[in-house]
Amino acid sequence: MPWRKLALWGVLAAIVLGAAAAIVVPKIDHGKKLGAAERARQAAAADAAEMARLRTDQRVHNLTVPAGDDMVVALEGAIMEDAKARAKAGTISGPILETRCDAATPDVIQFPNSRVYKCFVETASNIPGENKDVLGTGYPFVATIYTKHRRLAWCKENPHADEKGSRGDVRTHVSPVCAGNLSAVIG
């Protein structure tokens, strides 16, 4: 067995493989960096789009209630109409069956002559990821009734990242105009 030839071929193979690795490895690393940067750009764009969607979804809605009308009944009706419009637009699942608003505890009031309400729009859709409440499947809203000016303000809530599958890296907050002091804890 020609050991010298075998050793020479072994050394030559090691040199060729080393040279190939010196050329290929930096190109692979560069490709990985480019791929990671593109994925980061795509994630940032997706986060920005989701943030815009949530801001639109949670925007403040207002209504002035005529004197003599029950303000809680008016609030439930206004949220019901909002939910029906959302269902028609395809941003929530319907059908919209019922809306109920219950007063929150007084400690969440932020503005004088106001009261915060937790509202729930019941649907019959059974879509995974929707909130469940005592009424069934549906969507939570939060509202404030401003009694002095007979004004209603309401916003749709969206689950936090650790609830019902929302994106973990995107957060918004419901306006205090709707939620009073609850705005610090609901999204």
MOZI-V730109 format. One line per field, one symbol per residue. psi: psi as a letter, one per 30 degrees, with the letter a starting at -180 (. if undefined). burial: # if it has 16 or more other C-alpha atoms within 10 Angstrom, else .. A space follows every 10 residues. Layout:
psi: ???
burial: ???
This chain:
psi: kjeeeeeeee eeeeeeeeee efeeeeeeee eeeeeeeeee eeeeeeeeee eeeeeeeglk klkkkkkfkk eeeeeeeeee eeeeeeeefg flkalkelkk kkklkfffkf klhlkkkklk jklgfhkkfl kkaffbkakk lklkkjeegh kkklkklkkl egkgglkfgk klkkkfeefb fffffl.
burial: .......... .......... .......... .......... ......#..# #..##.#### ##..#..... ##.###.### .###.##... .###.#.### #..#...### ...####### ###......# #.....#### ######...# ########## .......... ########## ###..##
